[in-house]
Every structure is written in C-alpha cells, then in structure tokens.
Amino acid sequence: MTYLNYRVDQIIVAAMLPPEQLGFYVIAVGLAERLWIPTGAVATALLPHLTNSPERDPALPAVIARHVMLWTGAACLLVFALSDVLVRVLYSSAFAPTVAPLRWLLPGIFTLSVGKVLVAEMLAREKIRFTVWMSAVAALANVAGNLVLVPRMGISGAALASSISYSLASLVVTWYFLRQTGVSWTVLLPRRSDLLAYSVLWRRLTELASLGSGTPRRAGPWA
C-alpha cells in the first residue's frame, strides 16, 4: 500500500497527460525522493534498536525524528532554491518543466520524513494493522487528489496531491505515536539546544581534522 501511494500518481499522469509529461514528472519524483536517503538510513538502524530495547525511553524516536526533520528541512529549502539550476545542470534546459513539480513535492518530502522515523516505534510494538490502514488511507487520498488536481494543474497537480497524501500519512503516524507512547508533541519541536549540539560537533570535528593533518590548534580564550 505504501508503494502504491508513492507510484499511483505516475499511473494517473500516464493515463491523463502526454507521455513527455510523465517523463518530466518521473524525474521530479526521483530527485525529490533522494532526500529520503538519510531518513531511510536512520529508520532502518532505529528499528532493530527499538525491538531489542524493551526498557527504552519512548521519547527516543521523537528526538531522532526532530533531528531528521532539521536535516530534511534544510535540504528541501536548498533544493527549492536551486531546483532550476539543478535540473538544467543534470538534464539541460529542455527539462525545465521538471522544476515546478519538484518544488511541489518538497513539502510532502519534508513532512513524511517525520512519519518515516516514528513508524519504527509502531513496528517495534507490532502495530502492523495500523501501518496497513494508514497506508491505505494515504493512497486513497492520493488517488482522489490526483483525479481532481491533474486535469487543472498537470504534473504540478500530481505533485501537490502527493504532498498532501504524504502529509496526511505523517500526521496520522504522529498522532498514533503520541497516543501510544504518551510522549508530548513538544518533543518533536526543534529547539535551540539542537543547533548548539551541531555547533559543538562541528567544532570537535574541525579540531580532530586539524590534529590529523598535523596543524597546530590555535589556542582559544578557554586555553
């Protein structure tokens, strides 16, 4: 059902629009879904940890999802700003129609990155039926959205319908996660301490790099 939700828009585009429009749309989907690679890696590593840690902190998946949301949000903003340049460099100006659907897909890519992480907790709790009906609802919403928006907006409408269905799926997963774990929704909100943690990590990495290269570390005010 999840795969159907990801690909039903392409079936509808193929049935309702000229073939070249499907080509543009497939390229946009391929580029947008590359932003899920870090999210998928995190979720894949998280699931076995959750299943093997019965005394785990239920807020852990929410904290991880919060950080994934920061990474994905930054990547989506970058792609949105540079999508025109990206498409022209990778494919040439003949593929400029790819830019609009690519940008419409980014909100859904961002929102579903949270759901992709939180669903690991549901799988660890063996809530398999929930994941099935959630995917079915999202797929039906995607079909309905495409049937309404594709005739009006073309492949941009297909991208918008997908973003809506992805956001719906993520919203349902988040609601169910909070209900099952009792974790506050505020845990999912990025905070200043997250950015400070990344700045500390960056400083330590640069210090390690300078030590590895043999460059003497400049004494700071704390020395």
C-alpha positions in Angstrom: 0.0 0.0 0.0 2.9 2.3 0.7 4.4 1.7 -2.6 1.1 2.3 -4.3 0.9 5.7 -2.5 4.3 6.5 -3.9 3.5 5.5 -7.5 -0.2 5.8 -8.1 0.3 9.4 -9.2 2.5 8.3 -12.1 -0.2 5.9 -13.2 -2.7 8.7 -13.3 -0.4 11.1 -15.1 0.4 8.4 -17.7 -3.4 7.9 -18.3 -4.3 11.6 -18.4 -1.4 13.5 -19.8 1.0 13.2 -22.8 4.0 10.8 -22.4 6.6 13.6 -22.1 4.8 15.0 -19.1 5.2 11.6 -17.4 8.9 11.7 -18.2 9.2 15.2 -16.5 7.2 14.0 -13.5 9.2 10.8 -13.0 12.5 12.9 -13.0 11.0 15.2 -10.4 9.9 12.3 -8.2 13.3 10.7 -8.5 15.1 13.9 -7.5 12.8 14.6 -4.6 12.9 11.0 -3.2 16.7 11.2 -3.0 16.2 13.5 0.1 14.7 10.5 1.9 18.0 8.5 1.8 19.3 9.8 5.2 15.7 9.3 6.6 15.6 5.7 5.4 19.1 5.0 6.8 18.1 6.4 10.2 14.8 4.4 10.3 16.5 1.2 9.2 19.0 1.5 12.1 16.4 2.6 14.6 14.0 -0.4 14.2 16.3 -3.2 15.5 17.5 -0.9 18.3 13.9 -0.4 19.4 12.9 -4.1 19.2 16.0 -5.1 21.3 15.5 -2.4 23.9 12.3 -3.2 25.9 13.2 -0.6 28.6 13.9 2.2 26.1 12.9 5.8 26.5 9.6 6.2 24.5 10.7 9.7 23.6 13.8 8.5 21.7 12.1 8.1 18.3 10.6 11.6 18.6 14.0 13.1 19.4 15.6 11.3 16.4 12.6 12.4 14.2 13.2 16.0 15.3 16.8 15.9 14.1 15.9 14.2 10.9 13.3 17.0 10.4 16.1 19.6 10.7 18.3 17.8 8.1 15.5 17.2 5.7 14.1 20.7 6.1 17.5 22.3 5.3 17.9 20.0 2.3 14.4 20.8 1.0 15.0 24.6 1.2 18.3 24.2 -0.6 16.7 22.1 -3.4 13.7 24.5 -3.7 16.1 27.5 -4.1 18.4 25.7 -6.6 16.0 23.3 -8.4 16.1 25.3 -11.6 19.9 25.2 -11.7 19.9 21.6 -10.6 17.6 20.4 -13.4 19.4 22.5 -16.0 22.9 21.1 -15.0 21.8 17.5 -14.7 19.4 17.3 -17.7 19.6 20.6 -19.7 17.1 23.4 -20.2 14.8 21.1 -22.2 13.7 19.5 -18.9 12.7 22.8 -17.3 9.1 21.6 -16.8 10.5 19.3 -14.1 11.2 22.2 -11.8 7.6 23.1 -10.8 6.5 19.5 -9.7 9.8 19.1 -7.9 9.1 22.1 -5.8 5.5 21.0 -5.1 6.8 17.6 -3.9 9.2 19.1 -1.3 6.6 19.9 1.4 5.5 16.2 1.4 9.0 15.0 1.4 9.7 17.2 4.5 6.6 16.2 6.5 6.8 12.4 5.7 10.4 12.3 6.9 9.0 12.6 10.5 6.5 9.8 9.9 9.1 7.5 8.4 11.1 7.7 11.6 8.2 7.5 14.1 6.6 4.4 12.3 9.6 2.4 13.6 8.1 2.6 17.1 4.8 1.3 15.8 6.5 -1.6 14.1 8.5 -2.4 17.3 5.2 -2.5 19.1 3.8 -4.8 16.5 1.1 -2.4 15.4 1.1 -3.8 11.9 -2.6 -3.3 11.2 -2.2 0.4 11.9 0.5 0.7 9.2 -1.7 -1.1 6.7 -4.8 1.0 7.1 -2.8 4.2 7.4 -1.1 3.5 4.1 -4.5 2.6 2.5 -6.0 5.9 3.6 -3.0 7.9 2.3 -3.2 6.0 -1.1 -6.9 6.8 -1.4 -6.2 10.4 -0.7 -3.5 10.4 -3.3 -5.8 9.0 -5.9 -8.6 11.4 -5.1 -6.2 14.4 -5.2 -4.7 13.4 -8.5 -8.1 12.9 -10.1 -9.0 16.5 -9.0 -5.7 18.3 -9.5 -4.1 16.7 -12.5 -6.7 18.0 -15.0 -6.3 21.5 -13.6 -2.6 21.8 -12.8 -1.0 19.0 -14.9 2.1 17.3 -13.3 2.2 20.1 -10.7 -1.2 18.9 -9.5 0.1 15.3 -9.2 3.0 16.6 -7.1 0.7 18.6 -4.9 -1.7 15.6 -4.4 1.3 13.5 -3.4 2.5 16.2 -0.9 -1.0 16.2 0.6 -1.2 12.4 1.0 2.4 12.3 2.4 1.5 15.0 4.9 -1.7 13.1 5.8 0.2 9.9 6.4 2.8 11.6 8.5 0.1 13.4 10.6 -1.7 10.1 11.3 1.5 8.3 12.3 2.5 11.2 14.6 -0.9 11.2 16.2 -0.8 7.5 16.8 2.7 7.6 18.1 1.9 10.3 20.6 -1.2 8.3 21.7 0.6 5.0 22.1 3.7 6.4 23.9 2.2 9.3 25.9 5.1 11.5 24.7 4.3 15.2 24.5 4.1 16.7 21.0 6.5 19.4 22.1 9.3 16.8 21.9 9.0 16.9 18.1 9.6 20.7 18.0 13.2 21.7 17.1 14.9 23.7 19.8 17.9 25.9 20.3 19.9 23.2 22.0 19.8 21.1 18.8 21.6 23.8 16.9 24.1 24.2 19.8 24.8 20.5 19.7 25.6 20.6 16.0 27.9 23.6 16.5 29.8 21.7 19.2 30.0 18.6 17.0 31.4 20.7 14.1 34.0 22.3 16.4 35.2 18.9 17.6 35.3 17.6 14.0 37.4 20.5 12.9 39.7 20.0 15.9 40.2 16.3 15.1 40.8 17.3 11.4 43.5 19.8 12.4 45.2 17.2 14.7 45.1 14.6 12.0 46.7 17.0 9.5 49.4 18.0 11.9 48.3 21.6 12.0 48.8 23.1 15.5 45.5 24.0 17.1 45.2 27.7 17.8 44.6 28.4 21.5 41.2 29.8 22.2 40.1 32.0 25.0 39.4 28.9 27.2 43.0 27.8 27.0 
